[in-house]
Amino acid sequence: MSAAQLAARLDRLPIGRFHRTVLYALAVAFVFEFGDLNTFAYVAPALKEHVGLSVDDIAFVTSASFLGMFLGAVGGGRFADRVGRRRALLLSVAFFSLFSLLNAVASSVPTLAAARLLTGLGLSAMTVAATTYISEVMPAAHRGRMQAGVMAIGLLGIPVMSFTARGVIPLSTDSWRFVFVFGAVGALALPLIARLPESPRWSMRHGDAERAEAVLRRIETGIEAAGGTLPEPAATEADGGAPAARAGYRALLRGGLGRRTLLLAVAWIFQTLGFYGFVAWVPTLLADHGFDLEHSLMFSALTTLGAVPGALLAWPISDRFGRKAPIVIVSIGVAVCGLAYGLTFNYVAIVVFGFCVNALIQTFAALLYAYTPELYPTELRNSGNGLVYGLGRLSNIVGPLIIAGIYDGYGYKPVFVWIAACWTIVALAVGVFGPRTGKHRLEQLERTVPEPGGAPVGSGAAPSADVPADVPAAAAARAREAG
């Protein structure tokens, strides 16, 4: 079985028990990952009021958390490409569950910052391994909606956590500590992930064709046992001789892959600045702008109810319209609603626009989580995914400082002008430079990485409506590679 045949057999599959098992297992992990990721935003007002943390202290702890996310995404991304997606998932979930619990016993700004850094390391390592795993095991026609399904279920963790915080934090001056326990319960996902097989694409790429075949047969047998039918695999082109040499990590920064990395880095950096500029700071800014702590937490909790329907919105549009156009449209929607949020002090308008922002942000997240791993080859998929995701998280080390500087120097409303500008940059970058992916086989997208002259490099597979191909140029590129 060649890699092309493996891909054809994976992509022809209807959604069956195996795919639903993957969805539920990773969704449980994401429930606690998303909840934990947002705990500090809801604890911060209480720390400011009861512990005496300043806005600068909150910015410092938040920055430490994002440094940890950068290290976890980049290091964890490379780790999963070396040892496998499943093993990386197990270790990262165990890691963030442990250190999330240690947040609850932190007693000073430095210890809290250290705990958030280590928690962030595990959170990001899990995220990039999970999104890569989904892209590799789901059929091409369903990658987007299955990613949206995992997100939609996982995002239940945010309102659950936010309403838990809303109920627990006002009880006493130390009640904020119990909010951090939420992330530690993520260990419940470990037995579910342990039941998942290794990605057959990863196994095939690392020379274990027998293991890949065994996993594939297990999936196919399960579908047949449930009464499903297996369509014939699509015709595949010849592999073209010996397998290509494995690309090193530096390939992510050169040629066609380098340009994809640059595009995705811009998208991840500015969406992170815009996302956390809104989500992480709104409770604190509302409390500091005249709303009492109870009302600011309630407004924030109500707006998080938009998260799940937002992710579900990606379900019908991601695979139907591809990733590129929806990413652009949704980014513009976030910019408009975020700006409107900052220009009103009406209670109802705050909740409505906040709900819309939270909904569209999660629609965007489901789309970008599906889009990013599609643009990298199997041997570097998790590394590339982790690099750009990590750069986004790294950018938010300065993100809180930017928000604090704008707020201290210019006031409340300019903060939301900055947030809208971030989302506008994302829309322009993807709209102008982003390739289309849609329902294309991952291996086809690997072969169509553009070179400096604009011609794709690959095996000369038939061009599609979404991915341009130049067969002579591709053949010339293969000849150069052959020496």
C-alpha positions in Angstrom: 0.0 0.0 0.0 1.4 3.4 -1.0 0.8 6.7 0.8 -1.5 7.7 -2.1 -3.6 4.5 -1.7 -3.8 5.0 2.0 -5.1 8.5 1.5 -7.6 7.4 -1.1 -9.0 4.7 1.3 -9.2 7.1 4.2 -10.9 9.8 2.2 -13.5 7.6 0.7 -14.8 6.5 4.1 -18.3 7.5 5.4 -18.4 8.8 8.9 -18.6 5.8 11.2 -18.0 4.8 14.8 -14.3 5.4 14.7 -14.7 9.0 13.6 -17.3 9.7 16.2 -15.0 8.2 18.9 -12.3 10.6 17.8 -14.7 13.5 17.9 -15.9 12.7 21.4 -12.5 11.9 22.9 -10.9 15.1 21.6 -14.0 17.1 22.4 -13.8 16.1 26.1 -10.1 17.2 26.1 -11.1 20.5 24.5 -13.9 21.1 27.1 -11.3 21.5 29.8 -8.7 23.0 27.5 -11.0 25.9 26.5 -12.3 26.3 30.0 -8.8 26.4 31.5 -7.6 28.8 28.8 -10.1 31.3 29.9 -10.0 30.8 33.7 -7.5 33.7 34.3 -9.7 36.2 32.5 -12.5 35.5 35.0 -10.3 35.3 38.0 -8.4 38.5 37.2 -11.1 40.9 38.4 -11.2 39.1 41.8 -7.4 39.1 42.0 -7.5 42.9 41.3 -10.1 43.5 44.0 -9.2 41.0 46.7 -5.5 40.4 46.3 -4.4 43.8 45.1 -3.0 42.9 41.7 -2.6 45.9 39.4 -3.4 46.0 35.7 0.3 45.6 35.0 0.5 42.5 37.3 -2.4 40.9 35.4 -0.7 41.7 32.1 2.5 40.0 33.4 0.8 36.8 34.4 -1.1 36.7 31.1 2.1 37.2 29.2 3.7 34.4 31.1 0.8 32.1 30.1 1.3 33.0 26.5 5.0 32.4 26.7 4.2 28.9 27.9 1.7 28.4 25.0 4.4 29.4 22.5 6.9 26.9 24.0 4.3 24.2 24.2 3.1 24.7 20.6 6.5 24.8 19.0 8.1 22.2 21.2 5.0 20.0 21.3 4.5 20.3 17.6 7.9 19.0 16.8 7.6 16.3 19.5 4.3 15.0 18.0 6.0 14.8 14.5 8.7 12.6 16.0 6.9 10.4 18.5 3.3 10.3 17.1 0.1 12.2 17.5 -1.5 9.8 20.1 1.5 9.8 22.5 1.8 13.6 22.3 -1.9 14.0 23.1 -1.7 11.7 26.2 1.4 13.5 27.6 0.1 17.0 26.9 -3.3 16.4 28.5 -1.7 15.0 31.6 0.7 17.9 31.8 -1.8 20.7 31.6 -4.2 18.9 34.0 -1.4 18.7 36.7 -0.2 22.3 36.4 -3.7 23.7 36.2 -4.3 22.3 39.6 -1.1 23.9 40.9 -2.6 27.3 39.9 -5.0 27.0 42.8 -2.3 27.1 45.4 -0.2 30.0 44.0 0.4 32.6 46.6 2.2 35.4 44.7 2.5 37.0 41.3 5.7 35.1 40.4 4.3 31.7 41.5 1.1 32.3 39.7 3.0 33.4 36.5 5.1 30.2 36.7 2.0 28.0 37.1 0.2 29.7 34.2 3.4 29.3 32.0 3.5 25.6 32.6 -0.2 25.2 32.2 0.0 27.1 28.9 2.8 24.8 27.7 0.5 21.7 28.0 -2.6 23.4 26.6 -0.9 24.4 23.3 0.9 21.1 22.9 -2.5 19.4 23.2 -4.2 21.8 20.8 -1.8 21.4 17.9 -1.6 17.6 18.3 -5.4 17.3 18.4 -6.1 19.5 15.3 -3.4 17.7 13.3 -4.8 14.3 14.3 -8.3 15.4 13.2 -7.0 16.5 9.8 -5.2 13.3 9.2 -7.9 10.7 10.2 -11.0 12.5 8.9 -12.2 12.0 5.3 -11.4 15.0 3.1 -15.1 15.8 2.6 -15.7 16.0 6.3 -12.5 17.5 7.8 -14.0 20.9 8.3 -17.3 19.9 9.9 -15.7 17.3 12.2 -13.3 20.0 13.4 -16.3 22.2 14.0 -18.0 19.4 15.9 -15.0 19.0 18.2 -14.9 22.7 18.8 -18.6 23.0 19.4 -18.6 20.4 22.1 -15.3 21.6 23.6 -16.5 25.1 23.8 -19.2 24.1 26.3 -16.3 24.4 28.7 -16.2 28.2 28.4 -19.8 28.9 29.6 -19.6 26.1 32.2 -16.4 27.6 33.5 -17.6 31.2 33.3 -20.9 30.5 35.2 -18.9 28.5 37.7 -16.7 31.5 38.2 -19.7 33.8 38.4 -21.1 31.6 41.2 -17.9 30.8 43.1 -15.8 33.9 43.0 -18.1 36.2 45.0 -18.4 33.6 47.9 -15.1 34.7 49.6 -11.8 36.4 49.0 -10.1 33.1 48.3 -12.9 31.4 46.2 -11.1 32.3 43.0 -8.7 29.4 43.7 -11.4 26.8 43.1 -11.9 28.1 39.5 -8.5 26.7 38.5 -9.5 23.2 39.6 -11.7 23.1 36.4 -8.7 22.6 34.1 -7.3 19.8 36.2 -10.4 17.7 35.6 -9.2 17.4 32.0 -7.4 14.2 33.1 -10.8 12.6 32.5 -10.0 12.7 28.8 -6.9 10.5 29.2 -8.6 7.0 29.1 -10.6 8.1 26.0 -7.5 9.3 24.1 -5.7 6.1 25.1 -8.3 4.1 23.1 -7.5 6.0 19.9 -5.0 4.5 17.4 -2.0 6.3 16.0 -2.7 8.4 12.9 -2.2 6.0 9.9 -0.7 8.8 7.8 1.9 9.4 10.5 2.7 5.6 10.7 3.0 5.3 6.9 5.3 8.3 6.7 7.5 6.8 9.4 7.9 3.5 7.6 5.3 1.4 9.5 2.9 0.5 6.7 1.7 -2.6 8.5 0.5 -0.6 11.5 -1.2 1.9 9.1 -2.9 -0.9 7.3 -4.1 -2.5 10.5 -5.6 0.8 11.7 -7.3 1.3 8.3 -8.7 -2.2 8.3 -10.0 -1.7 11.8 -11.9 1.4 10.7 -13.2 -0.2 7.5 -14.3 -3.3 9.4 -16.2 -1.2 11.9 -18.1 0.6 9.2 -19.0 -2.6 7.4 -20.1 -4.3 10.7 -22.4 -1.4 11.3 -24.1 -1.9 8.0 -22.2 0.8 6.1 -20.9 0.6 2.6 -17.4 1.4 1.5 -17.2 3.3 -1.8 -14.4 2.4 -4.1 -11.2 4.5 -3.5 -10.6 7.2 -6.0 -8.0 6.4 -8.6 -4.5 7.4 -7.5 -1.5 8.4 -9.6 1.8 6.5 -9.3 4.0 7.5 -6.4 6.8 8.4 -8.8 9.6 6.1 -7.5 11.3 6.2 -4.2 9.8 8.1 -1.3 10.8 11.7 -1.0 13.5 12.4 1.5 12.1 13.8 4.8 12.2 17.5 5.0 13.9 19.2 7.9 12.4 21.7 10.2 14.0 24.6 8.3 11.9 23.7 5.3 9.0 25.5 7.1 10.8 28.8 6.5 11.9 28.4 2.9 10.3 28.4 -0.5 6.6 27.6 -0.9 6.3 26.3 2.6 8.0 29.4 4.0 5.3 31.6 2.3 2.6 29.5 3.8 4.2 29.8 7.2 4.4 33.5 6.8 0.8 33.8 5.8 -0.4 31.6 8.7 1.8 33.4 11.1 0.2 36.7 10.3 -3.2 35.2 10.6 -2.5 33.5 13.9 -0.6 36.5 15.4 -3.4 39.1 14.7 -6.3 36.8 15.5 -4.6 36.1 18.8 -4.1 39.8 19.6 -7.7 40.4 18.5 -9.2 37.4 20.2 -7.5 37.8 23.6 -7.7 41.5 23.5 -11.4 41.0 23.7 -12.0 37.8 25.6 -9.3 38.2 28.2 -9.7 41.9 28.9 -13.4 42.6 28.7 -14.3 41.6 32.3 -11.4 43.7 33.7 -12.1 46.7 31.5 -15.8 46.7 32.3 -15.1 46.5 36.1 -12.5 49.3 35.8 -14.9 51.4 33.7 -17.6 51.7 36.3 -19.5 48.4 36.2 -19.3 46.5 39.5 -17.5 43.1 39.6 -20.8 41.1 39.7 -22.2 42.9 36.6 -19.0 42.6 34.6 -18.8 38.9 35.3 -22.4 38.4 34.4 -22.0 40.3 31.1 -19.0 38.3 30.2 -20.7 35.0 31.2 -23.7 35.8 29.0 -21.6 36.6 26.0 -19.8 33.3 26.2 -23.1 31.6 25.3 -22.3 32.5 21.7 -19.3 30.2 21.6 -21.0 26.9 20.9 -23.5 28.2 18.2 -20.6 30.0 16.7 -18.5 26.8 16.3 -21.6 25.0 15.0 -22.0 27.8 12.3 -18.7 26.5 10.9 -20.3 23.0 10.5 -22.4 23.7 7.3 -20.0 26.3 5.7 -16.5 24.9 6.2 -16.7 21.9 3.8 -19.2 23.5 1.5 -17.5 26.7 0.9 -13.9 25.8 1.8 -11.9 27.6 4.5 -10.6 30.8 2.7 -13.8 32.8 1.9 -15.5 32.0 5.2 -12.4 33.0 7.2 -12.3 36.4 5.4 -16.0 37.1 5.9 -16.1 36.0 9.6 -13.0 38.1 10.4 -14.7 41.2 9.0 -17.8 40.3 11.1 -15.7 40.1 14.3 -14.1 43.5 13.6 -17.5 45.2 13.1 -19.2 43.6 16.1 -16.2 44.2 18.3 -16.1 47.9 17.4 -19.8 48.2 18.1 -19.3 46.6 21.5 -16.8 49.2 22.5 -19.0 52.1 21.4 -22.0 51.3 23.6 -22.7 51.3 27.3 -26.2 50.0 27.0 -26.6 46.7 29.0 -28.6 44.9 26.2 -26.3 46.1 23.4 -23.2 45.0 25.4 -24.6 41.5 25.7 -25.9 41.3 22.1 -22.6 42.5 20.5 -20.6 40.5 23.0 -22.5 37.4 22.1 -21.9 38.0 18.3 -18.2 38.6 18.9 -17.9 35.4 20.8 -19.9 33.4 18.3 -18.0 34.7 15.3 -14.6 34.2 17.0 -15.4 30.5 17.5 -16.6 30.2 13.9 -13.3 31.6 12.9 -11.4 29.3 15.2 -13.0 26.2 13.9 -12.1 27.3 10.3 -8.5 28.2 11.1 -7.9 25.0 13.1 -9.0 23.0 10.1 -7.1 25.3 7.6 -3.7 25.4 9.2 -2.7 21.7 9.2 -4.0 21.3 5.7 -1.2 23.5 4.4 1.7 21.4 5.6 3.1 17.9 4.5 2.7 15.0 6.8 6.2 14.9 8.2 6.0 18.6 9.2 2.3 19.0 9.7 2.4 19.1 13.5 5.6 21.2 13.5 4.2 23.7 11.1 0.9 23.8 12.9 2.6 24.3 16.2 5.0 26.9 14.9 2.4 29.3 13.6 0.0 28.6 16.5 2.9 29.2 18.9 3.9 32.5 17.2 0.3 33.7 17.7 0.6 32.8 21.4 4.0 34.4 21.6 2.6 37.7 20.2 0.3 37.9 23.1 3.2 38.4 25.5 3.1 42.0 24.3 -0.7 41.9 23.6 -1.7 42.6 27.2 0.9 45.4 27.3 -0.5 46.9 24.2 -4.1 46.8 25.6 -2.9 48.3 28.9 -0.9 51.0 27.1 -3.9 52.0 24.9 -6.3 51.9 27.8 -4.0 54.0 30.1 -3.1 56.5 27.4 -6.3 56.9 25.3 -9.2 55.3 27.2 -11.7 52.5 26.8 -13.0 53.0 23.2 -9.6 53.0 21.4 -9.0 49.5 22.8 -11.8 48.2 20.6 -10.5 50.1 17.6 -7.3 48.2 18.0 -9.1 44.9 18.3 -11.1 45.6 15.1 -7.9 46.5 13.3 -6.3 43.2 14.2 -9.2 41.3 12.7 -9.2 43.4 9.6 -5.5 42.5 9.0 -6.4 38.8 9.3 -9.1 39.2 6.6 -6.8 41.0 4.2 -3.9 38.5 4.7 -6.0 35.4 4.0 -8.1 37.1 1.4 -5.1 38.2 -0.7 -2.6 35.4 -0.1 -4.4 32.4 1.3 -4.7 29.2 -0.9 -8.0 27.4 -1.1 -8.2 24.0 0.4 -11.8 22.7 0.7 -12.3 19.0 0.1 -8.9 18.3 -1.4 -6.8 15.4 -0.3 -4.0 16.4 2.1 -1.4 14.7 -0.2 -2.7 16.8 -3.1 -2.3 20.0 -1.1 1.3 18.9 -0.3 2.1 18.6 -4.0 0.8 22.1 -4.8 3.1 24.2 -2.6 4.0 27.2 -4.9 7.5 27.9 -5.7 8.9 31.5 -6.2 7.8 31.6 -9.9 4.2 30.7 -8.8 4.3 27.2 -10.2 3.4 24.4 -7.8 5.8 21.6 -6.9 4.5 18.1 -7.0 3.8 15.0 -8.9 1.8 16.5 -11.7 -1.5 15.3 -10.4 -4.6 16.6 -12.2 -5.3 20.2 -11.3 -8.5 21.1 -9.4 -10.7 24.1 -9.4 -9.3 25.2 -6.0 -5.6 24.4 -6.4 -3.9 25.5 -9.6 -1.4 23.2 -11.1 1.3 23.6 -13.8 2.3 20.1 -14.8 5.5 21.0 -16.8 6.8 23.2 -14.0 6.1 20.4 -11.5 7.9 17.9 -13.7 10.9 20.2 -14.0 10.9 20.6 -10.2 10.9 16.8 -9.8 13.8 16.5 -12.3 15.8 19.1 -10.3 15.1 17.1 -7.1 16.2 13.9 -8.7 19.6 15.6 -9.4 
